[in-house]
């Protein structure tokens, strides 16, 4: 009560941006863990599997958190834009109504660009998680030196996917920061 939807949306965009930054760090950590597994000696396999599985589960959790944050942004944005649209009819001044409608259109456009960027970064998490999941399962069921040898090729794939993910998240974070700055002005 007493908090404007615009402020709530800004807070949610900030939370999503921060969660995406945390997701980047988590995926980097998972990649480092994966790299260390590829380089392990056979006696360390069980420990390596447990560490890698923990990283995978943490990556999965942060990916879900990113999705949840984006959904919360969409909820408040829908409410904000609907309220704004309804309030246009309350203006008596045509000039003020026109100006407010132009501002609404610009804000919606900026919001859609930011959301598209966030959704693109979100979508790039699933391929990374799928490769990660496959390799964790493979390692779980093949705790031997042969399994480690076969992971070298997958490491290159995973590294490329994570680099792509981080690039998309950086773009989404920049888009979020730009949107926050613009909506506050």
ROBALO-759387 format. One record per residue: chain; x, y, z of N, C-alpha, C in turn; residue number from 1; residue in three letters. Coordinates in steps of 0.1 Angstrom, whole numbers, plus 5000, padded with zeros to 4 digits. Atoms other than C-alpha are relative to their C-alpha. Layout:
N
- kette,n_east,n_north,n_up,ca_east,ca_north,ca_up,c_east,c_north,c_up,nr,rest
- A,X,Y,Z,X,Y,Z,X,Y,Z,NUM,ALA
...
***
This chain:
185
- kette,n_east,n_north,n_up,ca_east,ca_north,ca_up,c_east,c_north,c_up,nr,rest
- A,5008,4988,5000,5000,5000,5000,5009,5012,5000,1,UNK
- A,4992,4988,5000,5014,5033,4991,5013,4999,4991,2,UNK
- A,4988,5002,5009,5041,5018,4968,4995,5000,4986,3,UNK
- A,5004,4999,5014,5037,5027,4931,5005,4987,4993,4,UNK
- A,4996,5012,5008,5038,4998,4906,5013,5002,4993,5,UNK
- A,4987,4997,5007,5066,5016,4888,5012,4997,5009,6,UNK
- A,4990,5002,4990,5087,5014,4920,5002,4985,5002,7,UNK
- A,5000,5015,4999,5078,4977,4924,5007,4994,4988,8,UNK
- A,4994,5006,5012,5087,4970,4888,5015,5003,5000,9,UNK
- A,4985,4997,5000,5121,4988,4892,5007,4990,5010,10,UNK
- A,4994,5009,4990,5128,4967,4924,5001,4986,4994,11,UNK
- A,5000,5014,5006,5118,4935,4905,5010,4999,4989,12,UNK
- A,4990,5000,5010,5140,4944,4876,5014,4999,5006,13,UNK
- A,4987,5001,4993,5169,4950,4899,5002,4986,5006,14,UNK
- A,4998,5013,4994,5163,4917,4917,5003,4990,4989,15,UNK
- A,4997,5009,5011,5162,4899,4883,5014,5002,4995,16,UNK
- A,4987,4997,5005,5193,4916,4872,5011,4994,5009,17,UNK
- A,4991,5005,4990,5211,4907,4904,5000,4984,5000,18,UNK
- A,5000,5014,5001,5199,4871,4901,5007,4995,4988,19,UNK
- A,4992,5004,5012,5212,4869,4866,5015,5001,5002,20,UNK
- A,4986,4999,4997,5245,4881,4878,5005,4988,5009,21,UNK
- A,4997,5012,4991,5245,4854,4905,5000,4987,4992,22,UNK
- A,5001,5011,5009,5235,4829,4878,5013,4999,4992,23,UNK
- A,4987,5000,5007,5266,4839,4858,5011,4994,5008,24,UNK
- A,4990,5005,4992,5288,4833,4887,4999,4985,5003,25,UNK
- A,5002,5014,4997,5272,4800,4895,5004,4991,4988,26,UNK
- A,4996,5007,5012,5276,4788,4859,5015,5000,4998,27,UNK
- A,4985,5000,5001,5313,4799,4859,5006,4990,5010,28,UNK
- A,4995,5009,4989,5318,4780,4892,4998,4985,4995,29,UNK
- A,5003,5014,5004,5301,4749,4877,5010,4996,4989,30,UNK
- A,4990,5003,5011,5324,4751,4846,5013,4997,5006,31,UNK
- A,4988,5002,4994,5354,4754,4868,5001,4986,5007,32,UNK
- A,5001,5013,4993,5343,4723,4888,5000,4989,4989,33,UNK
- A,5000,5010,5011,5336,4704,4855,5014,4999,4995,34,UNK
- A,4986,5001,5005,5371,4713,4843,5009,4992,5010,35,UNK
- A,4992,5007,4991,5386,4700,4875,4997,4985,5000,36,UNK
- A,5004,5014,5001,5367,4667,4871,5007,4994,4988,37,UNK
- A,4994,5005,5012,5381,4663,4836,5015,4997,5003,38,UNK
- A,4986,5001,4998,5416,4666,4850,5003,4991,5012,39,UNK
- A,4998,5008,4988,5412,4642,4880,5006,4987,4998,40,UNK
- A,4995,5014,4999,5429,4610,4889,4988,4991,5004,41,UNK
- A,5010,5009,4998,5408,4579,4892,4995,4999,5015,42,UNK
- A,5003,5001,4986,5409,4578,4930,4991,5011,5006,43,UNK
- A,5008,4988,4996,5392,4612,4933,4986,5000,4994,44,UNK
- A,5012,4999,5008,5362,4603,4911,4987,5002,5009,45,UNK
- A,5013,4999,4992,5335,4598,4938,4999,5014,5006,46,UNK
- A,5000,4986,4994,5345,4631,4955,4996,5010,4989,47,UNK
- A,5002,4991,5011,5346,4648,4921,4985,5000,4996,48,UNK
- A,5014,5001,5004,5311,4635,4912,4992,5007,5010,49,UNK
- A,5008,4994,4990,5297,4647,4945,5001,5016,4998,50,UNK
- A,4998,4986,5002,5312,4682,4939,4993,5005,4988,51,UNK
- A,5006,4996,5013,5301,4684,4903,4984,4999,5001,52,UNK
- A,5014,5001,4999,5266,4672,4912,4994,5012,5009,53,UNK
- A,5004,4989,4992,5263,4699,4939,5000,5013,4991,54,UNK
- A,5000,4988,5009,5273,4725,4913,4989,5000,4990,55,UNK
- A,5011,5001,5009,5248,4712,4889,4987,5004,5007,56,UNK
- A,5012,4997,4992,5220,4713,4915,4999,5015,5003,57,UNK
- A,5000,4985,4997,5230,4749,4924,4997,5008,4987,58,UNK
- A,5003,4994,5013,5230,4758,4887,4985,4999,4997,59,UNK
- A,5015,5002,5003,5195,4744,4883,4992,5009,5009,60,UNK
- A,5008,4992,4991,5183,4762,4914,5001,5015,4996,61,UNK
- A,4998,4986,5004,5197,4796,4902,4992,5002,4987,62,UNK
- A,5007,4999,5013,5182,4790,4867,4985,5002,5003,63,UNK
- A,5014,4999,4996,5148,4785,4884,4997,5014,5006,64,UNK
- A,5001,4987,4994,5153,4816,4904,4999,5012,4990,65,UNK
- A,5000,4990,5011,5161,4837,4873,4986,5000,4993,66,UNK
- A,5013,5001,5006,5128,4824,4857,4989,5006,5009,67,UNK
- A,5010,4995,4990,5108,4832,4888,5001,5016,5001,68,UNK
- A,4999,4985,5000,5122,4868,4889,4994,5006,4988,69,UNK
- A,5006,4994,5013,5113,4874,4853,4985,5000,5000,70,UNK
- A,5014,5001,4999,5078,4862,4859,4994,5010,5009,71,UNK
- A,5005,4989,4991,5074,4886,4888,5001,5014,4993,72,UNK
- A,4999,4988,5007,5086,4914,4866,4988,5002,4990,73,UNK
- A,5011,5000,5009,5060,4905,4840,4986,5003,5007,74,UNK
- A,5013,4998,4992,5032,4904,4867,4998,5015,5003,75,UNK
- A,5002,4986,4996,5039,4939,4879,5000,5009,4988,76,UNK
- A,5001,4992,5012,5045,4953,4845,4986,5000,4993,77,UNK
- A,5013,5001,5005,5012,4940,4833,4990,5009,5008,78,UNK
- A,5008,4992,4992,4995,4956,4862,5003,5015,4998,79,UNK
- A,4996,4986,5002,5014,4989,4858,4995,5005,4986,80,UNK
- A,5004,4995,5013,5007,4991,4821,4984,5000,4998,81,UNK
- A,5014,5000,5000,4970,4982,4825,4994,5012,5008,82,UNK
- A,5004,4989,4992,4966,5008,4852,5002,5013,4993,83,UNK
- A,4997,4988,5008,4983,5034,4831,4991,5002,4989,84,UNK
- A,5010,4999,5011,4961,5026,4801,4987,5005,5005,85,UNK
- A,5013,4996,4995,4930,5029,4822,5000,5015,5004,86,UNK
- A,4999,4986,4995,4941,5062,4837,5001,5010,4989,87,UNK
- A,5000,4990,5011,4945,5078,4803,4987,5006,4998,88,UNK
- A,5014,4996,5002,4907,5080,4801,4997,5011,5011,89,UNK
- A,5003,4990,4989,4908,5102,4833,5004,5014,4997,90,UNK
- A,4995,4986,5003,4926,5131,4817,4989,5008,4993,91,UNK
- A,5008,4991,5006,4906,5161,4808,5007,5007,4989,92,UNK
- A,4991,4993,5009,4935,5177,4790,5004,4991,4989,93,UNK
- A,4996,5009,5011,4940,5162,4755,5015,5000,4999,94,UNK
- A,4986,4999,5001,4976,5174,4755,5007,4991,5010,95,UNK
- A,4994,5008,4990,4985,5158,4788,4997,4985,4997,96,UNK
- A,5003,5014,5003,4967,5126,4778,5009,4995,4988,97,UNK
- A,4991,5004,5011,4986,5125,4745,5014,4998,5004,98,UNK
- A,4986,5001,4995,5019,5131,4763,5002,4987,5008,99,UNK
- A,5000,5012,4992,5011,5104,4788,5000,4987,4992,100,UNK
- A,5002,5011,5009,5001,5080,4761,5013,4997,4992,101,UNK
- A,4987,5002,5007,5034,5086,4742,5010,4994,5010,102,UNK
- A,4991,5005,4990,5053,5080,4774,4998,4985,5003,103,UNK
- A,5004,5014,4998,5034,5048,4780,5005,4991,4988,104,UNK
- A,4996,5008,5012,5042,5036,4744,5016,4998,5001,105,UNK
- A,4986,5001,4999,5079,5044,4749,5005,4991,5011,106,UNK
- A,4996,5008,4988,5081,5028,4783,4997,4985,4997,107,UNK
- A,5004,5014,5003,5063,4996,4770,5011,4995,4990,108,UNK
- A,4990,5005,5010,5088,4994,4741,5013,4997,5007,109,UNK
- A,4988,5003,4993,5118,4997,4764,4999,4988,5009,110,UNK
- A,5002,5011,4992,5103,4972,4787,5000,4987,4992,111,UNK
- A,5000,5012,5008,5097,4947,4759,5014,4996,4995,112,UNK
- A,4986,5002,5004,5133,4951,4747,5008,4993,5012,113,UNK
- A,4994,5006,4989,5145,4944,4782,4996,4986,5003,114,UNK
- A,5006,5013,4998,5122,4915,4787,5005,4990,4990,115,UNK
- A,4995,5009,5010,5132,4900,4754,5014,4996,5003,116,UNK
- A,4986,5003,4997,5168,4902,4764,5001,4991,5012,117,UNK
- A,5000,5009,4988,5161,4886,4798,4995,4986,4996,118,UNK
- A,5005,5013,5004,5141,4858,4782,5010,4992,4991,119,UNK
- A,4989,5006,5009,5169,4852,4756,5010,4994,5009,120,UNK
- A,4990,5005,4990,5194,4848,4785,4994,4988,5007,121,UNK
- A,5007,5011,4992,5169,4826,4804,5000,4987,4991,122,UNK
- A,5001,5012,5009,5164,4803,4773,5014,4994,4998,123,UNK
- A,4987,5006,5002,5202,4799,4770,5005,4992,5011,124,UNK
- A,4996,5008,4989,5204,4783,4804,4997,4985,4998,125,UNK
- A,5004,5014,5002,5186,4751,4794,5010,4992,4993,126,UNK
- A,4990,5008,5006,5211,4739,4769,5012,4997,5008,127,UNK
- A,4988,5002,4991,5239,4744,4794,4996,4990,5011,128,UNK
- A,5004,5010,4990,5219,4726,4821,4999,4986,4994,129,UNK
- A,5002,5013,5007,5211,4698,4796,5014,4993,4999,130,UNK
- A,4987,5006,5002,5248,4692,4788,5006,4996,5014,131,UNK
- A,4995,5002,4986,5257,4695,4825,4993,4988,5006,132,UNK
- A,5008,5011,4995,5229,4671,4835,5005,4987,4994,133,UNK
- A,4996,5012,5007,5240,4645,4809,5013,4995,5005,134,UNK
- A,4986,5004,4996,5276,4646,4820,5000,4996,5015,135,UNK
- A,5000,5004,4986,5268,4644,4857,4994,4986,5001,136,UNK
- A,5005,5014,5001,5246,4614,4850,5010,4990,4995,137,UNK
- A,4991,5009,5005,5272,4598,4829,5011,4997,5010,138,UNK
- A,4989,5002,4990,5299,4603,4855,4994,4992,5012,139,UNK
- A,5006,5008,4989,5275,4590,4882,5000,4985,4997,140,UNK
- A,5001,5014,5004,5270,4558,4863,5013,4993,4994,141,UNK
- A,4987,5005,5006,5306,4554,4850,5012,5005,5008,142,UNK
- A,4989,4995,4992,5329,4563,4879,5012,4992,4997,143,UNK
- A,4988,5006,5003,5360,4552,4862,5008,5009,4991,144,UNK
- A,4991,4992,5008,5390,4566,4842,4995,5002,4986,145,UNK
- A,5005,4999,5013,5373,4559,4809,4990,5011,4999,146,UNK
- A,5010,4989,4999,5344,4582,4819,5007,5014,4999,147,UNK
- A,4993,4987,5000,5368,4610,4826,5005,5003,4986,148,UNK
- A,4994,4998,5013,5385,4606,4793,4989,5004,4990,149,UNK
- A,5011,4996,5010,5352,4609,4774,4994,5013,5003,150,UNK
- A,5006,4987,4997,5343,4641,4792,5008,5012,4994,151,UNK
- A,4992,4989,5005,5371,4661,4776,4992,5007,4988,152,UNK
- A,5007,4994,5011,5350,4667,4744,4988,5007,5005,153,UNK
- A,5012,4993,4995,5319,4676,4764,5004,5013,5007,154,UNK
- A,4996,4988,4993,5339,4701,4784,5000,5012,4990,155,UNK
- A,4999,4989,5010,5346,4721,4752,4986,5005,4997,156,UNK
- A,5014,4997,5003,5308,4720,4744,4994,5009,5011,157,UNK
- A,5006,4993,4989,5298,4731,4779,5007,5013,5002,158,UNK
- A,4993,4987,4999,5324,4758,4780,4995,5010,4990,159,UNK
- A,5006,4992,5011,5311,4772,4747,4986,5005,5004,160,UNK
- A,5014,4997,4997,5275,4771,4759,5000,5010,5012,161,UNK
- A,4999,4991,4989,5284,4788,4792,5005,5014,4996,162,UNK
- A,4996,4987,5005,5303,4815,4774,4989,5008,4993,163,UNK
- A,5011,4994,5007,5273,4821,4752,4989,5005,5010,164,UNK
- A,5010,4996,4989,5250,4822,4783,5005,5012,5007,165,UNK
- A,4994,4988,4993,5273,4847,4801,4998,5012,4991,166,UNK
- A,5001,4989,5009,5273,4869,4770,4985,5005,5000,167,UNK
- A,5014,4997,5001,5235,4868,4768,4995,5007,5014,168,UNK
- A,5003,4994,4987,5232,4875,4806,5006,5014,5001,169,UNK
- A,4994,4987,4999,5256,4904,4803,4991,5010,4992,170,UNK
- A,5009,4991,5008,5233,4919,4776,4988,5002,5007,171,UNK
- A,5013,4998,4993,5202,4913,4797,5003,5009,5012,172,UNK
- A,4997,4992,4989,5219,4929,4827,5002,5015,4996,173,UNK
- A,4999,4987,5006,5229,4959,4806,4987,5006,4997,174,UNK
- A,5013,4996,5004,5194,4961,4793,4992,5004,5012,175,UNK
- A,5007,4997,4988,5180,4960,4828,5005,5013,5006,176,UNK
- A,4995,4988,4995,5203,4987,4840,4995,5013,4992,177,UNK
- A,5005,4989,5008,5193,5009,4811,4986,5003,5002,178,UNK
- A,5015,4998,4997,5156,5003,4817,4998,5007,5014,179,UNK
- A,5001,4994,4987,5160,5011,4854,5003,5015,5000,180,UNK
- A,4995,4986,5001,5179,5044,4846,4989,5008,4993,181,UNK
- A,5009,4992,5008,5153,5054,4820,4986,5001,5007,182,UNK
- A,5013,4999,4993,5122,5046,4841,5001,5009,5012,183,UNK
- A,4999,4992,4989,5136,5065,4870,5001,5015,4996,184,UNK
- A,4999,4986,5005,5142,5097,4849,4987,5005,4996,185,UNK
***
